[in-house]
């Protein structure tokens, strides 16, 4: 018969088929996107930035209303100003006239003077009588607001009582006077009569210390 031809082909080993995602990777060059993850924590605050450049100046405002002119006065602090005149056993027995005086330098015209007389006073009489002790400033009584005075009045009493009793008591005459000008001031204590009453036998400063105290006070 005829001749039989046997064709020998080389043996090739075929690998197993690739998984699907390998095929996808080889075809598209990337992986498939998975589901979204959970939100992460906030990061630390960042550092402060550099200061910005200054802005341009604003426009001028509207013109204000005209102000009031006020003059400011600076005064010196108040300094104490006082004086005392004293007498030991003045023993002044006049019924009318000046008893004692004390010269004082007043620093301001808008201040007040506080005056005090302290000493023993006595009045005696056989019938009703009245005596008045008062201050003067440069010879005139105080008018700002009223005179500074003290009185002693004695009634005639009853026939069985001794109306000539002789009692000396330490008393005072005190007050404030305004309106006295600055400068040298003669402050004096006087004794006189009361209105519409006869005078008696007066005595001032018997057997004890008498004094006048003068003090300048701010108003």
DOFI-357483 format. One record per residue (C-alpha): residue in three letters; z, y, x. Coordinates in Angstrom, 1 decimal. Layout:
% DOFI-357483
site aa:Ala | c3:Z | c2:Y | c1:X
...
This chain:
% DOFI-357483
site aa:Unk | c3:0.0 | c2:0.0 | c1:0.0
site aa:Unk | c3:0.5 | c2:3.5 | c1:0.5
site aa:Unk | c3:2.7 | c2:5.5 | c1:2.9
site aa:Unk | c3:6.1 | c2:6.9 | c1:1.7
site aa:Unk | c3:7.1 | c2:10.4 | c1:3.0
site aa:Unk | c3:10.8 | c2:11.0 | c1:3.2
site aa:Unk | c3:11.7 | c2:14.7 | c1:3.3
site aa:Unk | c3:15.1 | c2:15.4 | c1:4.9
site aa:Unk | c3:16.6 | c2:18.8 | c1:4.0
site aa:Unk | c3:19.5 | c2:20.3 | c1:5.8
site aa:Unk | c3:23.0 | c2:19.9 | c1:4.2
site aa:Unk | c3:24.6 | c2:23.1 | c1:3.1
site aa:Unk | c3:28.3 | c2:23.3 | c1:2.1
site aa:Unk | c3:28.7 | c2:25.7 | c1:-0.9
site aa:Unk | c3:32.1 | c2:27.4 | c1:-1.2
site aa:Unk | c3:34.0 | c2:27.5 | c1:-4.5
site aa:Unk | c3:33.3 | c2:30.4 | c1:-6.8
site aa:Unk | c3:35.4 | c2:33.7 | c1:-6.1
site aa:Unk | c3:38.0 | c2:35.0 | c1:-8.5
site aa:Unk | c3:37.0 | c2:37.7 | c1:-10.9
site aa:Unk | c3:38.8 | c2:40.6 | c1:-9.2
site aa:Unk | c3:37.2 | c2:39.7 | c1:-5.9
site aa:Unk | c3:33.8 | c2:39.9 | c1:-7.6
site aa:Unk | c3:34.8 | c2:43.2 | c1:-9.1
site aa:Unk | c3:36.0 | c2:44.5 | c1:-5.7
site aa:Unk | c3:32.8 | c2:43.4 | c1:-4.0
site aa:Unk | c3:30.7 | c2:45.0 | c1:-6.8
site aa:Unk | c3:32.6 | c2:48.3 | c1:-7.3
site aa:Unk | c3:34.5 | c2:48.8 | c1:-4.0
site aa:Unk | c3:38.0 | c2:49.5 | c1:-5.6
site aa:Unk | c3:40.8 | c2:47.9 | c1:-7.6
site aa:Unk | c3:41.4 | c2:48.4 | c1:-11.3
site aa:Unk | c3:44.0 | c2:51.0 | c1:-12.3
site aa:Unk | c3:47.3 | c2:49.6 | c1:-13.5
site aa:Unk | c3:49.6 | c2:51.0 | c1:-16.2
site aa:Unk | c3:51.5 | c2:54.3 | c1:-15.5
site aa:Unk | c3:54.9 | c2:54.1 | c1:-13.7
site aa:Unk | c3:58.2 | c2:55.7 | c1:-14.7
site aa:Unk | c3:58.7 | c2:59.5 | c1:-14.0
site aa:Unk | c3:60.3 | c2:60.1 | c1:-10.6
site aa:Unk | c3:63.4 | c2:62.2 | c1:-9.9
site aa:Unk | c3:63.2 | c2:66.0 | c1:-9.3
site aa:Unk | c3:62.8 | c2:67.0 | c1:-5.7
site aa:Unk | c3:65.1 | c2:69.3 | c1:-3.8
site aa:Unk | c3:64.6 | c2:73.1 | c1:-4.4
site aa:Unk | c3:62.2 | c2:74.7 | c1:-2.0
site aa:Unk | c3:63.1 | c2:77.4 | c1:0.5
site aa:Unk | c3:62.9 | c2:81.1 | c1:-0.6
site aa:Unk | c3:59.6 | c2:82.7 | c1:-0.1
site aa:Unk | c3:59.0 | c2:85.8 | c1:2.1
site aa:Unk | c3:59.8 | c2:89.2 | c1:0.5
site aa:Unk | c3:56.9 | c2:90.9 | c1:-1.2
site aa:Unk | c3:55.5 | c2:94.2 | c1:-0.1
site aa:Unk | c3:57.2 | c2:97.3 | c1:-1.7
site aa:Unk | c3:55.5 | c2:98.6 | c1:-4.8
site aa:Unk | c3:53.9 | c2:102.0 | c1:-5.1
site aa:Unk | c3:56.3 | c2:105.0 | c1:-6.0
site aa:Unk | c3:56.6 | c2:105.7 | c1:-9.7
site aa:Unk | c3:55.5 | c2:108.9 | c1:-11.4
site aa:Unk | c3:57.9 | c2:111.9 | c1:-11.7
site aa:Unk | c3:60.1 | c2:111.9 | c1:-14.8
site aa:Unk | c3:60.2 | c2:114.6 | c1:-17.4
site aa:Unk | c3:62.0 | c2:117.9 | c1:-16.5
site aa:Unk | c3:65.6 | c2:117.9 | c1:-17.6
site aa:Unk | c3:67.4 | c2:120.5 | c1:-19.6
site aa:Unk | c3:69.0 | c2:123.5 | c1:-17.9
site aa:Unk | c3:72.6 | c2:122.7 | c1:-16.9
site aa:Unk | c3:75.7 | c2:124.9 | c1:-17.3
site aa:Unk | c3:77.1 | c2:126.8 | c1:-14.4
site aa:Unk | c3:80.7 | c2:125.8 | c1:-13.8
site aa:Unk | c3:82.8 | c2:127.5 | c1:-11.1
site aa:Unk | c3:85.4 | c2:125.2 | c1:-9.5
site aa:Unk | c3:88.7 | c2:126.7 | c1:-8.5
site aa:Unk | c3:90.8 | c2:125.0 | c1:-5.8
site aa:Unk | c3:94.4 | c2:125.9 | c1:-6.0
site aa:Unk | c3:97.1 | c2:125.3 | c1:-3.4
site aa:Unk | c3:99.7 | c2:122.7 | c1:-4.4
site aa:Unk | c3:102.9 | c2:124.2 | c1:-6.0
site aa:Unk | c3:105.7 | c2:124.9 | c1:-3.5
site aa:Unk | c3:109.3 | c2:125.1 | c1:-4.6
site aa:Unk | c3:110.6 | c2:128.7 | c1:-4.6
site aa:Unk | c3:114.2 | c2:129.3 | c1:-5.4
site aa:Unk | c3:117.2 | c2:131.3 | c1:-4.3
site aa:Unk | c3:121.0 | c2:131.4 | c1:-4.8
site aa:Unk | c3:123.4 | c2:134.3 | c1:-4.4
site aa:Unk | c3:127.1 | c2:133.4 | c1:-4.6
site aa:Unk | c3:130.4 | c2:135.4 | c1:-4.6
site aa:Unk | c3:134.0 | c2:134.1 | c1:-4.1
site aa:Unk | c3:136.5 | c2:135.7 | c1:-6.5
site aa:Unk | c3:134.2 | c2:138.5 | c1:-7.7
site aa:Unk | c3:137.0 | c2:139.8 | c1:-9.9
site aa:Unk | c3:134.9 | c2:142.5 | c1:-11.6
site aa:Unk | c3:136.8 | c2:144.2 | c1:-14.4
site aa:Unk | c3:134.2 | c2:146.6 | c1:-15.8
site aa:Unk | c3:133.3 | c2:146.6 | c1:-19.5
site aa:Unk | c3:129.9 | c2:148.3 | c1:-19.2
site aa:Unk | c3:127.5 | c2:148.2 | c1:-16.3
site aa:Unk | c3:126.0 | c2:145.9 | c1:-13.6
site aa:Unk | c3:128.1 | c2:143.0 | c1:-12.5
site aa:Unk | c3:126.0 | c2:141.5 | c1:-9.7
site aa:Unk | c3:122.4 | c2:141.3 | c1:-8.5
site aa:Unk | c3:120.2 | c2:139.1 | c1:-6.4
site aa:Unk | c3:116.8 | c2:140.0 | c1:-4.9
site aa:Unk | c3:114.0 | c2:137.4 | c1:-5.3
site aa:Unk | c3:110.4 | c2:137.3 | c1:-4.0
site aa:Unk | c3:108.1 | c2:136.0 | c1:-6.8
site aa:Unk | c3:104.9 | c2:134.4 | c1:-5.5
site aa:Unk | c3:102.7 | c2:134.4 | c1:-8.6
site aa:Unk | c3:102.2 | c2:136.5 | c1:-11.6
site aa:Unk | c3:101.4 | c2:133.6 | c1:-13.9
site aa:Unk | c3:104.7 | c2:131.8 | c1:-13.3
site aa:Unk | c3:108.0 | c2:131.9 | c1:-15.1
site aa:Unk | c3:111.5 | c2:132.7 | c1:-13.7
site aa:Unk | c3:114.4 | c2:130.5 | c1:-14.5
site aa:Unk | c3:117.7 | c2:132.3 | c1:-14.0
site aa:Unk | c3:121.3 | c2:131.1 | c1:-14.2
site aa:Unk | c3:124.6 | c2:133.0 | c1:-13.9
site aa:Unk | c3:127.7 | c2:130.8 | c1:-13.6
site aa:Unk | c3:131.2 | c2:132.3 | c1:-13.4
site aa:Unk | c3:134.4 | c2:132.9 | c1:-15.3
site aa:Unk | c3:134.3 | c2:135.3 | c1:-18.3
site aa:Unk | c3:137.1 | c2:136.9 | c1:-20.2
site aa:Unk | c3:137.5 | c2:139.2 | c1:-23.2
site aa:Unk | c3:140.7 | c2:140.5 | c1:-24.8
site aa:Unk | c3:141.4 | c2:143.1 | c1:-27.5
site aa:Unk | c3:144.0 | c2:143.9 | c1:-30.1
site aa:Unk | c3:141.3 | c2:144.2 | c1:-32.9
site aa:Unk | c3:137.9 | c2:142.6 | c1:-33.4
site aa:Unk | c3:135.7 | c2:143.1 | c1:-30.4
site aa:Unk | c3:132.5 | c2:141.7 | c1:-28.7
site aa:Unk | c3:131.0 | c2:141.8 | c1:-25.2
site aa:Unk | c3:127.6 | c2:140.7 | c1:-24.1
site aa:Unk | c3:126.5 | c2:139.5 | c1:-20.6
site aa:Unk | c3:122.7 | c2:139.6 | c1:-20.0
site aa:Unk | c3:120.0 | c2:139.5 | c1:-17.3
site aa:Unk | c3:117.6 | c2:142.3 | c1:-16.2
site aa:Unk | c3:114.5 | c2:142.1 | c1:-14.1
site aa:Unk | c3:113.8 | c2:145.2 | c1:-12.1
site aa:Unk | c3:116.1 | c2:147.1 | c1:-14.5
site aa:Unk | c3:114.6 | c2:145.8 | c1:-17.8
site aa:Unk | c3:115.6 | c2:143.0 | c1:-20.0
site aa:Unk | c3:113.3 | c2:140.0 | c1:-20.5
site aa:Unk | c3:110.6 | c2:140.3 | c1:-23.2
site aa:Unk | c3:108.8 | c2:137.1 | c1:-22.5
site aa:Unk | c3:109.8 | c2:135.9 | c1:-25.0
site aa:Unk | c3:113.3 | c2:137.3 | c1:-25.6
site aa:Unk | c3:116.4 | c2:138.6 | c1:-23.7
site aa:Unk | c3:118.6 | c2:136.2 | c1:-21.8
site aa:Unk | c3:122.2 | c2:136.7 | c1:-22.9
site aa:Unk | c3:125.6 | c2:135.3 | c1:-23.7
site aa:Unk | c3:128.3 | c2:136.9 | c1:-25.9
site aa:Unk | c3:132.0 | c2:136.5 | c1:-26.5
site aa:Unk | c3:133.5 | c2:137.6 | c1:-29.8
site aa:Unk | c3:137.2 | c2:137.9 | c1:-30.7
site aa:Unk | c3:138.6 | c2:138.4 | c1:-34.1
site aa:Unk | c3:141.6 | c2:140.5 | c1:-34.8
site aa:Unk | c3:143.5 | c2:137.5 | c1:-35.8
site aa:Unk | c3:146.6 | c2:137.3 | c1:-38.0
site aa:Unk | c3:149.7 | c2:139.4 | c1:-37.5
site aa:Unk | c3:151.8 | c2:136.3 | c1:-36.4
site aa:Unk | c3:149.3 | c2:135.5 | c1:-33.6
site aa:Unk | c3:149.2 | c2:137.3 | c1:-30.3
site aa:Unk | c3:145.7 | c2:138.9 | c1:-30.3
site aa:Unk | c3:146.0 | c2:140.0 | c1:-26.6
site aa:Unk | c3:145.8 | c2:136.5 | c1:-25.3
site aa:Unk | c3:144.2 | c2:136.4 | c1:-21.8
site aa:Unk | c3:141.9 | c2:133.4 | c1:-21.3
site aa:Unk | c3:139.4 | c2:133.2 | c1:-18.4
site aa:Unk | c3:136.7 | c2:130.5 | c1:-18.9
site aa:Unk | c3:133.9 | c2:129.4 | c1:-16.6
site aa:Unk | c3:130.7 | c2:130.1 | c1:-18.6
site aa:Unk | c3:127.0 | c2:130.4 | c1:-18.0
site aa:Unk | c3:124.1 | c2:132.7 | c1:-18.9
site aa:Unk | c3:120.8 | c2:130.9 | c1:-18.6
site aa:Unk | c3:117.1 | c2:131.2 | c1:-19.6
site aa:Unk | c3:113.4 | c2:131.4 | c1:-18.7
site aa:Unk | c3:111.5 | c2:134.7 | c1:-18.5
site aa:Unk | c3:107.7 | c2:135.0 | c1:-18.4
site aa:Unk | c3:105.6 | c2:138.0 | c1:-17.7
site aa:Unk | c3:107.4 | c2:139.2 | c1:-14.5
site aa:Unk | c3:104.8 | c2:140.3 | c1:-11.9
site aa:Unk | c3:104.6 | c2:138.8 | c1:-8.4
site aa:Unk | c3:106.5 | c2:140.6 | c1:-5.6
site aa:Unk | c3:110.1 | c2:141.6 | c1:-5.0
site aa:Unk | c3:112.2 | c2:141.3 | c1:-8.2
site aa:Unk | c3:115.7 | c2:142.6 | c1:-8.6
site aa:Unk | c3:117.5 | c2:140.1 | c1:-10.8
site aa:Unk | c3:120.9 | c2:141.4 | c1:-12.1
site aa:Unk | c3:123.7 | c2:140.4 | c1:-14.5
site aa:Unk | c3:125.1 | c2:143.2 | c1:-16.7
site aa:Unk | c3:128.0 | c2:143.4 | c1:-19.2
site aa:Unk | c3:127.7 | c2:145.6 | c1:-22.3
site aa:Unk | c3:128.6 | c2:145.8 | c1:-26.0
site aa:Unk | c3:127.2 | c2:143.8 | c1:-28.9
site aa:Unk | c3:125.5 | c2:145.7 | c1:-31.7
site aa:Unk | c3:127.8 | c2:147.2 | c1:-34.4
site aa:Unk | c3:131.0 | c2:145.9 | c1:-32.7
site aa:Unk | c3:133.5 | c2:147.8 | c1:-30.5
site aa:Unk | c3:133.9 | c2:146.7 | c1:-26.9
site aa:Unk | c3:137.1 | c2:145.1 | c1:-25.6
site aa:Unk | c3:138.6 | c2:144.5 | c1:-22.2
site aa:Unk | c3:136.0 | c2:142.4 | c1:-20.2
site aa:Unk | c3:136.4 | c2:140.6 | c1:-16.9
site aa:Unk | c3:133.9 | c2:138.6 | c1:-14.8
site aa:Unk | c3:134.4 | c2:136.2 | c1:-11.9
site aa:Unk | c3:138.2 | c2:136.1 | c1:-11.8
site aa:Unk | c3:139.7 | c2:133.8 | c1:-9.2
site aa:Unk | c3:136.7 | c2:131.6 | c1:-8.8
site aa:Unk | c3:133.1 | c2:131.3 | c1:-7.4
site aa:Unk | c3:130.3 | c2:133.1 | c1:-9.3
site aa:Unk | c3:126.6 | c2:132.5 | c1:-8.6
site aa:Unk | c3:123.2 | c2:133.6 | c1:-9.6
site aa:Unk | c3:120.4 | c2:131.0 | c1:-9.2
site aa:Unk | c3:116.7 | c2:132.0 | c1:-9.5
site aa:Unk | c3:113.8 | c2:129.5 | c1:-9.5
site aa:Unk | c3:110.1 | c2:130.2 | c1:-9.9
site aa:Unk | c3:108.4 | c2:127.6 | c1:-12.2
site aa:Unk | c3:104.7 | c2:127.0 | c1:-12.9
site aa:Unk | c3:103.6 | c2:127.6 | c1:-16.5
